[in-house]
Amino acid sequence: MRRYAKLALLVMSTIAGGCATAVDDNEVAAKAAAALKASFKSAGQAGLDRLEQDETQRACSQAAGKAPPKDVAAKIEQANLATIRYPADGKLLGDWKNGERIAQEGRGKQFSDDPKGPVGANCYACHELSKAEVSFGTIGPSLYQYGKVRGNSVDVQRYTFGKIYNSEAFAACSNMPRFGHKGILSEQQIKDVTALLLDPASPVNQ
């Protein structure tokens, strides 16, 4: 969704820059939205509903890639914190081996993916998790030895589960997907990824 927001800003800038006279912001926004909708077609599980931003996404788009004002950031974090649903059984850690498979898996939610197939978190696209993995992204911080540094207390477990569930609750306008809030990962999958980060036997903590 963020790439669509950035594309919208680019379209808006292009339209505004090409006009000799001032243009009403609402008019520019309407034209940009129309251009976006005209550029995308529904395919498979990827519907046009993906172009519709929620309140958090709209606020972050308005920030245009910069940190939002403190009061706006506080509202974003508070609203998203309220969306986190912790497991009813109280267990926050799953199977780290399954968590590793989820971290490696990049399929799911794209138009070409089977909706019945596995959905991954694609963690290595943005983070370093293990020294054994030679290919990883750097958009996010290194998570190598995440649990070794932070420990495995209940508070750390809750924070880690919550961060994966909805990153916006802890860092407004984060680049990290809201895996639980947006239904990308199931509760069990989030437990498994949490275990990957915190279990002493996990390659993350070696």
ABEGO torsion letter per residue (X at the ends): XAAAAAAAAAAAAAAAAABABBBBAAAAAAAAAAAAAAABBBBEABBAAAABBBAAAAAAAAAGGBBBBAAAAAAAAAAAAAABBBBAAGBABBBAAAAAAAAABABEGBAABBAABBBBAGAAAABBABAABABBBAABBBABGAAAAAEABAAAAAAAAAAAABAAAABBGBABBBAAAAGABBAAAAAAAAAAAABAABAAAX
